[in-house]
Amino acid sequence: MSESNSASAQRNGSDTRRPNREPVSSQEAHPWRTEGLPEIDRADAASRLRGRNDNNQKSRLPRWLRTLLIVGVAWAVSFIFLTQIQRAINPVVELPYNEFYSQLQKNNIETISAQGDSIEGELRKTTTYEGQKYTQFTTERPTWADDSMARLLSRNDVTITAVSPIQRSNPILTLVVSLLPIALIFGFYWWFLRRQMRGTSSLFGSKQHKPVDPSVNRVTFDDVAGIDEVEEQLREVVDMLRDPEKYTRLGAKIPRGILLEGGPGTGKTLLARATAGEADVPFFSISAAEIGGILAGKGASDVRSLFEAARKVSPAIIFIDEIDAIGRSRSQVNSIGSNEDREQTLNQILTEMDGFSATESIIVIAATNLAEVLDSALTRAGRFDRTITVSPPDQSGREAILRVHTRGRPLDPTVSLAAVAKSTPGLTGADLANLVNEASLLAARRGAQTVEMSDFTNALETIQLGVERAVVMDQAERERTAWHEAGHALLGMIQPGADPVRKISIIPRGRALGVTLSTPESDKYGYDKAYLRGRIIGALGGMAAEQEVYGVVTTGAESDLRTATGIARQMFGRWGMSEKIGPVQVYPVEGDPRSQGVSDELLSAVDDEVRALLSECYAEARRLLAEHHDQHQALVNALLEQETLDEDDAYRVAGIAKHSDAPRIAAKFAPPSSATPDAAVIQQD
């Protein structure tokens, strides 16, 4: 047990905790992972986790052997039956030698094959012998016969071959040779089936269950930071698992399911593991994309096995990640064949959750970043009773997360985690963990003993802007890039309420020849039309600068146009910011709007509004750059000389004081995290 677990046990009393147990190591493979399983007999554990009885297994042949026997017998019967039919349709008649010699004299022999005194052959024309029509025959030449057969064969142009034209081979050998391809196909099928049963999620991939190392410390709430409100909601679940009688004696029911909704990297999986670790109960985790496979019905079978394994060690927590992979609304799915197994799997999950008894302390926690597309049968009361939103952390939350991830790392005294947290709005817990790791790698790369503030700064630039590229640009290209980036930056400086410009660079990074970074002073949760319009003007600043200076635009504006168009479409298609269209959501969360009943006329109206707004903002950007040409030129000269300008240098060169106008934020409007513009505005060109 980890130190955090021990501390938690002391806080809550040893009588309320499950005894310390080692996880079981089973040889049986499953598509799910486990933590905290109790120590039981290995053989018994394997039998229980498989959900089978060992005695019943010994009394029956393996499934693959039974299938092989059935296929073999069926094929043998079919082979014999078809052989008999073929012989009935085209019989081979045994002729006396004198009848054969008579047909030879009549020039009715086409081919023969002789081996010793045995002769096989075919007639030119069908003939009847003793009431039976035939063209193929066999005969035996008497050893005492002295006739002119060889002369007749030569005169009649009879084809004499070394191989029998009747192809009368050994039936047993024919059966064996014919069965060989069937055996190879069945062998591949059996091999594939075995890999599927071990949790193989693709035809050639391999993903097997790995028992949890007992020496690995379990995650608890001490390892979770920055999302205190979510943690508090889950602490009640922990208390229910520790002392269920406290709630059941009052008639309260333990919630069967909890849905964690949030963007990627916000810590949904970590929260589920911490809940199980804090309650000290077994933890079963699986990704919905791993359930099932190519074999029909495998998904429902996996679900049954998973829930049965959890019931064996109740109380327990089952965690299903990316549940939208199998839990999408069935009314919105248009394809048929490919979704049959998905629906069976979803129905099995619903059946298992409905089958929980009052004495079973099993809680299903699911995670998704597309809660809007889930089937209503999943989210109704009695299944996933609670929906907990896991949002990106605010500034204080980011600082707390940074403190967790920097535990045990030698930090220089000059490092200010508060300053790092302030400069990283919009970053999730996973992003911050990556930031800390990148900073440590940079410090190790330069041979330092501690991680300094410059390492965090450089790591953040690498994550947000990309890795610097060693690209040599000619002077004309450098000047065009400088005008482009200075156009972005200048418009961001002079527009009231715009996010401050943090860095301008004409050093190529990633796929971009230059970048301009703008981030807000504080976290934002809602955006009004004026702010979004300013974002579009800033995004079109590079393109407008090229048009003003060179009279033409280049392909460097592709990313700017994509950003500006995306914001405009969201404004009019999802956020109702058009007076012409009105308060209507045209674009659904996903899928074709026409499938939701949106007319072509309404879609055309959105296109017209988007085009009009972009044209208006582009004209405004050109007008502002023309009015502030001297400041634009000053920024270009500084960029050509220094290549990179930080925040203070950029504002000083432009002769502009950083405005303190508060961003226009609609207090009660908070668009979904998946639809809001990025907190860090990065223009990459």
Order of alpha helices (4+ residues) and beta strands (2+ residues): alpha-beta-alpha-alpha-alpha-beta-alpha-beta-beta-beta-alpha-beta-alpha-alpha-alpha-beta-alpha-beta-alpha-beta-alpha-alpha-beta-alpha-beta-alpha-alpha-alpha-alpha-alpha-beta-beta-alpha-alpha-alpha-alpha-alpha-beta-alpha-beta
